[in-house]
Amino acid sequence: MTEQNHHSLTPADEAEVVAQIIAARQKRTRLFSPNLFADPAWDMILELFLAELKGQTLATSQLGHKANVPMTTSLRWIEKLEADGWVRRVPDVHDLRRVFVEISAQGFDTMRAWLSDWPEHSSKRTGDVRVTDLLNRIGRGSS
């Protein structure tokens, strides 16, 4: 087992925390009206951050599907996020009809800074498992 810096987590640990955040947001959407908490840009950035942490790529259509937004909404937000420097589009060299979306360096660094204040991230850093245990119990509740 490799020794970790006391103040940081591995990308795998970060991916686990982000995946739990996404799962909690998806559960909230199932329990409440999907339009009540609509936040497509945030959902897309979370998905792109998770994909980067896992070393995965997402095509434009995959991103919209994962963020649970219609393709037209997805494309509109991708354009806005790209214009603001949060994401970038990369053509698929094997299939010129397909375009991948990636989080930008600015987006990745900002998400990492945001994640450093997330309660579960902080609890893992200090070895306090109470937050993780609570999130696991909430996640196992009825959906």
C-alpha positions as CSV (number, residue, x, y, z in Angstrom):
1,M,0.0,0.0,0.0
2,T,1.4,3.4,-1.0
3,E,1.6,6.1,1.6
4,Q,-0.6,9.1,0.7
5,N,0.0,12.7,1.4
6,H,-2.0,13.6,4.5
7,H,-3.7,16.5,2.7
8,S,-4.7,14.8,-0.5
9,L,-6.5,11.8,-1.9
10,T,-5.7,9.6,-4.8
11,P,-7.6,10.2,-8.0
12,A,-9.4,6.9,-7.3
13,D,-10.5,8.2,-3.9
14,E,-11.6,11.5,-5.5
15,A,-13.5,9.5,-8.2
16,E,-15.3,7.6,-5.5
17,V,-16.4,10.8,-3.7
18,V,-17.5,12.4,-7.0
19,A,-19.4,9.3,-8.0
20,Q,-21.3,9.4,-4.7
21,I,-22.1,13.1,-5.2
22,I,-23.5,12.2,-8.7
23,A,-25.5,9.3,-7.3
24,A,-26.9,11.5,-4.6
25,R,-28.0,14.1,-7.2
26,Q,-29.6,11.4,-9.3
27,K,-31.5,10.0,-6.3
28,R,-32.7,13.6,-5.5
29,T,-34.0,13.8,-9.1
30,R,-35.8,10.5,-8.7
31,L,-37.4,11.5,-5.4
32,F,-38.3,15.1,-6.4
33,S,-39.5,16.6,-9.6
34,P,-36.6,16.6,-12.1
35,N,-37.4,20.2,-13.0
36,L,-37.2,21.3,-9.4
37,F,-33.4,21.1,-9.1
38,A,-32.4,21.4,-12.8
39,D,-28.7,22.3,-13.0
40,P,-27.4,20.9,-16.3
41,A,-24.0,22.7,-16.3
42,W,-23.1,21.4,-12.8
43,D,-24.2,17.9,-13.7
44,M,-22.1,18.0,-16.8
45,I,-19.0,19.3,-15.1
46,L,-19.4,16.7,-12.4
47,E,-19.5,13.9,-15.1
48,L,-16.6,15.4,-16.9
49,F,-14.5,15.6,-13.8
50,L,-15.3,12.0,-12.9
51,A,-14.4,10.9,-16.4
52,E,-11.1,12.7,-16.2
53,L,-10.3,11.1,-12.8
54,K,-11.1,7.7,-14.2
55,G,-9.1,8.3,-17.4
56,Q,-12.2,8.0,-19.6
57,T,-13.5,10.1,-22.4
58,L,-17.1,11.1,-23.0
59,A,-18.7,11.8,-26.4
60,T,-21.1,14.7,-26.6
61,S,-24.1,12.4,-26.7
62,Q,-22.8,10.4,-23.7
63,L,-22.3,13.5,-21.7
64,G,-25.9,14.6,-22.3
65,H,-27.2,11.2,-21.4
66,K,-25.1,11.0,-18.2
67,A,-26.2,14.5,-17.1
68,N,-29.8,13.5,-17.9
69,V,-30.5,16.5,-20.2
70,P,-31.9,16.6,-23.7
71,M,-29.3,16.8,-26.5
72,T,-30.2,20.3,-27.4
73,T,-29.8,21.5,-23.8
74,S,-26.5,19.5,-23.6
75,L,-25.1,21.1,-26.8
76,R,-26.1,24.6,-25.6
77,W,-24.4,24.1,-22.3
78,I,-21.3,22.6,-23.8
79,E,-21.0,25.7,-26.0
80,K,-21.4,28.0,-23.0
81,L,-18.9,26.0,-20.8
82,E,-16.4,25.9,-23.7
83,A,-16.7,29.6,-24.3
84,D,-16.1,30.2,-20.5
85,G,-13.0,27.9,-20.5
86,W,-14.5,25.1,-18.4
87,V,-14.5,22.4,-21.1
88,R,-13.0,21.7,-24.5
89,R,-14.2,19.7,-27.4
90,V,-11.9,17.2,-29.1
91,P,-12.8,15.6,-32.5
92,D,-12.6,11.8,-32.5
93,V,-9.7,11.0,-34.9
94,H,-11.3,7.6,-35.7
95,D,-14.8,8.9,-36.4
96,L,-15.0,12.5,-37.6
97,R,-18.7,12.5,-36.9
98,R,-18.1,12.2,-33.2
99,V,-16.8,14.8,-30.8
100,F,-15.5,14.2,-27.3
101,V,-15.9,16.7,-24.4
102,E,-13.2,17.0,-21.8
103,I,-12.9,19.1,-18.7
104,S,-10.3,21.8,-19.2
105,A,-7.3,22.3,-17.0
106,Q,-9.0,25.3,-15.4
107,G,-12.2,23.2,-14.8
108,F,-10.2,20.3,-13.4
109,D,-8.2,22.5,-11.0
110,T,-11.3,24.3,-9.8
111,M,-13.2,21.1,-9.3
112,R,-10.2,19.7,-7.3
113,A,-10.3,22.9,-5.1
114,W,-14.0,22.5,-4.6
115,L,-13.7,18.8,-3.7
116,S,-11.0,19.5,-1.1
117,D,-13.8,21.1,1.0
118,W,-16.3,18.3,0.5
119,P,-17.1,16.7,3.9
120,E,-16.4,13.1,2.8
121,H,-13.1,14.2,1.2
122,S,-12.1,15.9,4.4
123,S,-13.1,13.0,6.5
124,K,-11.1,10.5,4.5
125,R,-8.1,12.8,4.7
126,T,-8.2,12.8,8.5
127,G,-9.3,9.2,8.8
128,D,-12.7,10.1,10.2
129,V,-15.2,7.6,8.7
130,R,-18.4,9.0,10.2
131,V,-19.3,11.1,7.1
132,T,-18.6,8.1,4.8
133,D,-20.7,5.8,7.0
134,L,-23.6,8.3,7.0
135,L,-23.5,8.8,3.3
136,N,-23.5,5.0,2.8
137,R,-26.5,4.6,5.1
138,I,-28.3,7.4,3.2
139,G,-27.5,5.8,-0.1
140,R,-28.9,2.4,1.0
141,G,-32.2,4.1,2.0
142,S,-35.3,3.6,-0.2
143,S,-35.1,5.1,-3.7
